[in-house]
Amino acid sequence: MVEANTFREDLYYRLNILSITIPPLKERKEDVMELLHQFIYEFSLQYHRTIKIVDPQVTSALLQYDWPGNVREMRNVIERLVLLSVEGTISIGALPPKLIQSTLLSTGYDDSLQDDLND
């Protein structure tokens, strides 16, 4: 914004005391599982649901997805998964279609995924 002359340069340097660069979630795949557990815990309490099982295909999809919306997108997806869980199980059918298409369909889960989604 400074370069585009839409933000005062002097004000930028006054406010920019400490800069912290946090890479996007797609570059921090090791954080996905930790965030998954944290968000499941948070939403389980909020919605009074007990989550006992997360389908391995769900975990695989979450790890493969690039998360263009970063942690906020992941948080929303996990909230959806908790809300759509059945008998304490988070299943592949609860994933948003966009996420399924961009991950699982390109990794050889096509047949089993189609069966799960049709059930």
C-alpha positions in Angstrom: 0.0 0.0 0.0 3.0 2.3 0.6 4.2 1.6 -2.9 0.8 2.3 -4.3 0.6 5.6 -2.3 -2.5 4.5 -0.5 -0.8 4.3 2.9 1.5 6.9 4.5 5.1 5.7 4.5 5.9 7.5 7.7 3.0 5.9 9.5 4.0 2.5 8.2 7.4 2.8 9.7 6.0 4.0 13.0 3.7 1.0 13.2 6.1 -1.6 11.8 8.1 -2.2 15.0 8.1 -6.0 14.8 7.3 -8.0 11.7 6.5 -11.7 12.0 6.1 -13.8 8.9 4.0 -16.9 9.2 4.0 -19.1 6.2 0.6 -20.3 4.8 -0.8 -23.6 6.1 0.0 -25.3 2.8 3.7 -24.8 3.7 3.1 -26.1 7.3 1.6 -29.5 6.8 2.9 -30.6 10.1 0.4 -28.2 11.8 -2.6 -29.7 10.1 -3.0 -32.6 12.6 -2.5 -30.4 15.6 -5.1 -28.0 14.3 -7.5 -30.8 13.5 -7.3 -32.1 17.1 -7.6 -28.6 18.6 -10.7 -27.7 16.4 -12.4 -31.0 17.0 -11.9 -30.5 20.8 -13.2 -26.9 20.5 -16.3 -27.7 18.5 -17.1 -30.9 20.4 -17.4 -28.8 23.5 -19.3 -26.0 21.8 -21.9 -28.3 20.2 -21.9 -31.0 22.9 -20.8 -33.8 20.6 -18.4 -36.6 21.3 -16.0 -37.4 18.4 -14.5 -40.9 18.7 -13.3 -41.7 15.2 -12.0 -39.7 12.3 -12.0 -41.7 9.0 -8.4 -42.1 7.7 -9.6 -40.8 4.3 -10.7 -37.6 6.0 -7.2 -37.2 7.6 -5.6 -37.9 4.3 -7.7 -35.3 2.5 -7.0 -32.7 5.1 -3.2 -33.3 4.8 -3.2 -33.1 1.0 -5.4 -30.1 0.6 -3.6 -26.7 0.0 -5.9 -24.6 2.2 -6.2 -21.5 0.1 -8.2 -20.0 2.9 -5.6 -20.9 5.4 -6.4 -21.7 9.1 -9.8 -19.9 8.9 -10.9 -22.2 6.1 -9.7 -25.3 8.0 -11.5 -24.2 11.1 -14.7 -23.9 9.2 -14.3 -27.3 7.6 -13.7 -28.9 11.0 -16.7 -27.2 12.4 -18.7 -28.7 9.5 -17.3 -32.1 10.1 -18.2 -32.0 13.8 -21.7 -30.9 13.1 -22.2 -33.5 10.4 -20.7 -36.4 12.4 -22.9 -39.4 13.0 -22.5 -41.4 16.2 -19.1 -39.9 17.0 -17.6 -40.6 13.6 -16.3 -38.0 11.2 -16.7 -39.6 7.7 -15.6 -38.7 4.2 -19.1 -37.8 3.1 -19.1 -34.8 5.4 -16.2 -33.1 3.6 -17.1 -30.2 1.4 -17.3 -31.2 -2.3 -14.5 -28.8 -3.3 -12.1 -30.4 -0.8 -13.0 -33.9 -2.0 -12.5 -33.0 -5.6 -9.2 -31.3 -5.2 -7.6 -34.1 -3.0 -9.1 -37.6 -2.9 -10.3 -37.9 -6.5 -6.7 -37.4 -7.7 -5.1 -39.9 -5.3 -6.7 -43.2 -6.2 -9.6 -43.2 -3.7 -12.0 -42.7 -6.5 -13.9 -46.1 -6.2 -14.1 -46.3 -2.5 -15.0 -42.6 -2.2 -17.8 -42.9 -4.7 -19.2 -45.8 -2.7 -19.0 -43.9 0.6 -20.6 -40.8 -0.9 -23.4 -42.8 -2.4 -24.3 -44.5 1.0 
